[in-house]
Amino acid sequence: MTPGTRTLISPAALARPRGKALYWTVFTTVTVLFALAFLFPVYWMVTGALKSPDEVARTPPTPLPEHWHPGGYTDAWELMELPRHLGNTVVQAAGAWAFQLVFCTAAAYSLAKLRPAFGKVVLGGILATLMVPAQALVVPKYLTVADLPLIHTSLLNDPLAVWLPAVANAFNLYLLKRFFDQLPREVLEAAEIDGAGKLRVLWSVVLPMSRPVLGVVSIFALVAVWQDFLWPLMVFSDTGKQPISVALVQLSQNVQLTVLIAAMVIASIPMVALFLVFQRHIIAGIGAGSTKG
């Protein structure tokens, strides 16, 4: 602890046995309460799919299923055609992620290191779009994908209707630019002295150094598409091409509540697994913005 730092409890009080016991008691209690607050809804959803329809609707609710019904998950997998809709979601999310990573990275690198003419004006215009409510952009985006300018073709019921609008993500572009601004300029100049061109510097130097922030942007891009509902509902009228977020709502009228809950559990597994696998990169990327080159 640095000199002059003030805390609620002095270091001398924490050094005493009573202070340590009080500190760890409060710390453990707060940690457990936060864990319960986040994990209890997940537990309730997972166990709710294992109950009978009558037991799910019972008041007061039962903490554990009286009779376990694992068939709800198999019914959800088959009746709601989850493999097809999960596959549609994977295609849409993967394409949006790839397009966004390529174009946002290129644009951020250009604004941060190549410094084009009117770069600040362009960046200001991009950041200004963050002030516009997302709902206000739905109608212009729909009219654009319904009749693409110049070539006059429709992208409705096509994954491109999700991929192309996802590229215009001002937040991720600004996040990448801020990271590129903090990269040591000496490293880039050394690569240029060795004969590397602008693209070679980007590919061989900048991208390997940017793995943490690229991981964060990837998570944001995938989660945004995976949980989006309004836009896929508008552009995918063909039920066979709808993602899981839309299909769950469209098919929920014809299935039991337990089957719907089981389908929601299955739909959430990929994003939970993605976070668990890449959580180290997410934490590293969050801290990467505070480093200085």
Residue, then its C-alpha position, 0 to 999 in steps of 0.5 A: m500500500t502506497p504511503g498516504t493512501r486512505t482506506l476504511i480500515s487502517p493497515a494496523a487494524l487489518a493486521r490484528p487477528r480480529g481485523k483479519a477475521l472481520y475482513w475475510t468474513v465480509f469478503t467471503t459474504v460479499t463474494v458468495l452473495f454476488a455468486l448466488a445473484f449471478l448463478f441462481p437464475v442459471y440454476w433455476m433455468v437448468t432445473g426448470a427444464l427437468k420439471s414437469p409442466d405442472e411443477v414449473a407453474r406451481t406456487p410456491p416453486t420447488p427448489l429441486p424437481e420432485h420427479w426428474h424429466p430429462g426428456g425435455y431437452t431431447d424434445a426441445w432438440e427435436l421439436m424446435e429443430l435446434p440443430r438447424h437454427l443453431g447452425n443458422t446462428v453459427v453461420q451468421a455470427a461467424g460471418a459477421w465476426a469475420f467481416q467486422l474483424v477484417f474491416c474494423t481492423a483495417a479502418a482502425y489501423s489506417l486512422a491510427k497509424l497511416r493518418p489519412a487526410f481528414g482522418k479526424v473528421v472521419l473518426g468524428g463522424i463514425l463516433a457520432t453514430l454512437m449517439v444515434p439510438a439503434q432503433a432509429l437505424v432499423v428502418p434505413k438499414y432494412l430499406t438498404v438491404a431490401d434494395l441494395p443501392l447501385i446493384h438493386t438486389s435484395l439481401l433478405n433471407d440472406p446471411l449478408a443482411v446480417w454480415l454487412p450491417a455488422v461491419a459498421n460497428a463504431f464502438n469496436l472500431y474505436l476500441l481497436k484504434r485506441f489500442f493501435d494508438q498505444l503501440p510503440r512506434e519504435v517497433l513499427e519504424a524498425a519493421e519499416i526500416d527492415g523493408a516491410g510495407k504497410l500491409r506487412v507491418l499490419w500482418s506481421v507486427v501489429l496483429p500479433m501484438s493486438r491479440p488481447v484486444l482482438g479477442v475482446v472485439s471478437i467476443f463483442a461481435l459474436v455475442a451481438v449477433w447471437q443475442d440479436f432478435l429484432w434485426p433477424l426477425m425483420v430480414f429472415s421471413d423464411t423460418g428455415k433460415q432464422p437464427i435461434s433467437v427468432a426461432l425460440v419466439q416463433l415456435s414457443q406457442n406450440v410447445q410446453l413451457t419446460v421444452l421452451i426452457a430446455a431450448m433456452v438452456i441449449a441456446s445459451i451453452p455456446m456463448v457460455a462455453l465461448f466465454l469460459v474458453f476465452q476469458r483469459h483473453i477477455i481480461a487481458g484485452i480489458g487491461a490492454g487499453s490502460t497500457k502505454g507504449 
